[in-house]
Amino acid sequence: MKKAILATKVGMTQIFNEDGVLTPVTVLQAGPCVVTQVKTVDNDGYDAVQVGFGEKKERVTTKDVSGKKVIRNPHGAGKAEVGHFKKAGTTPKKFVREFRLENVADYNAGDEIKADIFAEGDKIDVTAKSKGKGYAGGIKRFGMKSGPSAHGSKYHRHAGSNGSATTPGRVFKGKKMPGHMGNVRVTVQNLEIVKIDVENNVILVKGAVPGPKKSLVMIKETVKTGK
């Protein structure tokens, strides 16, 4: 993997190509990101690029980049965090992630990563946290078939038999049951970049991207290409 960037999900829309074919796309505000640290095998035991994205309010830290004391947080929390960003020559960032890139030596602390790191037609993998649906039944959560819809059945949206009454007389682990749905890390592989607005750092990706609007999305060069 040689290319990666952080983005936020703006929403979905549709565009037409030169042939008049309509394509549904997800709009991603990709960067600009700042390299906050370059990790090496000698210092950290592995090679990686640490990237920061999104401005963080100075009031949630003890000191801002200018060194002025912030009275709202007098307990000393955040000094190490502010110093870490100050060392990279940038302001505090809301999101910080690491990417194990093959070309770590090409990056330096303080470098900016923008949407133009990718090109139209590139294949990417996107990772985000899916929408939380709360507590859901088996039919909604796993797409199970519902029971008869007659008035007297009393078996409309039941999940069915869960376990046998004889040996082993229990419900096996991994059984599809009602429970919390969504709010998990999801990766969708091999999506295609349809268009890039370099001036506004906007990437249009064909298809759907997990997560709600304004959520964090990690965009990485795909690990496997489709046929």
N, C-alpha and C positions, 0 to 999 in steps of 0.2 A: 504494500500500500504506500503510495507516494503523495496522495492528495487527500485532504480532509478539511472540513470547516464546520463551525457551529452556526446555527440559524434558528429563527423563530418562525412558526407557522402563521401565515397571514390569513389563508382561507383557500377556497377553490373557485375556479372560474373556467372558462373555455376560450380557446383561440382557434383561428382558422389558418391553415397553411396556404401556400401559393396555389395549390390545386383545389382549394375550397373545402378541404376535409376538416371536420371539426374534431378537436382533441380536448378532452377534459384534463385540466392541469391543476396542480397544487402550487400556490404561490408561497415561496420561502424567502424571508429576509435574511440573507446569508452574509453575516459580517457587517462591517469590517471587524475582524478578530485581531488580537494582539498576542504575540508570543511572550508569555510571562516567564518561561524558564525552558532551557534546553537541558535535558537529562542525558547523561552519558554512562557508559559501562564503568568507567574509572571512578566516577563520583557517586553514582546512584545504583550501579549494578545492572542497568538496562538502558537502552536508548529510547528516548521518547521526546515529544514536543508538547509542552504544556501551553494551552491556549485559553485566553480569557475573552469573554464576550458579554456585552451589555453593561451599561453603566450602573454602578451601585451607589446608593445615597451615602454621602459622607457622614451623616448623623448616626449611622449604625456602627461606626467605628470610633475608636478613641481619638485618633488624630487623622486629619486629612493629609493630602500629599504636600500641601504647603507647610505643614508642621504646626498649624494652629490647633489649640486644644478645643475639642468638641465637648461642651458642658453636658449634653444630653446623655452621654455614656461615661460616667466618672469611675467606672469599676476597673478600667484597664484592659478590657476585652478588645481584641482587634488590632493590637499593636503589631504583632507578628504579621498579620495579614496585610496591613497597610505597608509595612516595610518591605514585604515581598513584592508588592506591585511597584513601590517606589524604586526598588532596585532595578526593575525592568523599564523604568521611565514612563510609567503609565498610571492612570487613575484606577481606583478599585473597580473590579469587574464583578458582575452578578453571577455569571456562570464560568466555571473553570473545569476544563477537561483535558485529558492526555490522549495523544495519538501516537502509536508506535509506528512511525514512518520509517521507510527504508533510507530516505535522504535527510536524516537528522542534521548532518553536518552543513546542509545548505541554509539552516535557520539560525538566527541570533535573537537574543532577548530584545524585545522592542519592535521586532519586525511586524508588519501588518499583513494579514492574509485576507484577501478580498474574493469576491465571487468570480473574478476572472481566472482564478486558479483552475476552474473547470471550463469546459467548452461544450457547445451544443452537440448533442449526440452521444455524450459520455454516459456510460452506465455507472450507476451509483447504488450504494446501500444506505438506507435511512434508518436511524434508530431513534425512537421516542417512547414516551410513556403513554399508553393508550388511555382513552377516556374511562373514567370510573363510572360504573353503572349501579353501584350499590349491591345490596343483597338481591339475588335473582334466582328464580327456579330453574329446574333442569331443562325445561322447554326453551326458555329464552337464552340460557347460558350455553347449552350444548346442542340446541336444535333438535331435541327429542320430539318424537311424534306424540301428539295429544291423544287422549282417550275419546270414547264416544261422546257426542255432543247432545244426546237426548237428555231430557229433564231428569230422568230417574237414575242415570248411571252413577252420578256422584264421583266420576272418575275423569274429569275434564282435563286437568293439567297436572295430574299426578305423575311422578317419575317412574312408577312401576315397581317391580320387585327389587329390593336392595340386597338381600342375602337369603341363604337357605336356612330353614329351621333345623336341619340336621347338621352333621359334621361338614364343614367346620363350625357352622352355626354363628357366623359373624359376617360383617361386611368387609370385603377385601380392600386393601389400600389402593388408592387411585380410582375408586368407583366414582363415576360421574354423578355428583349430588348437587343440590342447591347450595349456594354460597356466594361469596363476594365475586363480582364480575368486573373485569377491567382493571385499570390502574396498575398495569404491569409493563415491564420493558419489552418492547416489540421491535423487531428488525424486519424490514421488508427489503428483499434483495433484488438487484438487477432492474432497477427503475431507470428510465431514460430522461435525460435533460433535454427539454424541447427548445427552450429559449433562455438567454441570459441578458439581463439589463445591467451592464457593467457600471453605468453611471450611478444607479440607485442600489447596486448590490442585491439584485433580486434574481432568483432562480426559479424557473417554471419547470416543474417535474410532471411528467405524464403519469396520470393515475392518482391514487389516494395515498396520503401519508398519515400514519397513526398519530393520535393525540388531538387535543382541542386547539382552538386558536390561541395564539400567543405562547404556546408551549415550546420548550426547547427541542430542537431536532439536530442530531448529529449526522452530517453528510460525509460519507467516505467513498473512496474509489472501490468499486465492486470487487469482491474476492473471487467471483466466478462469473463468467460470461454465459449468457443464454445462447441457444442454438439459433 
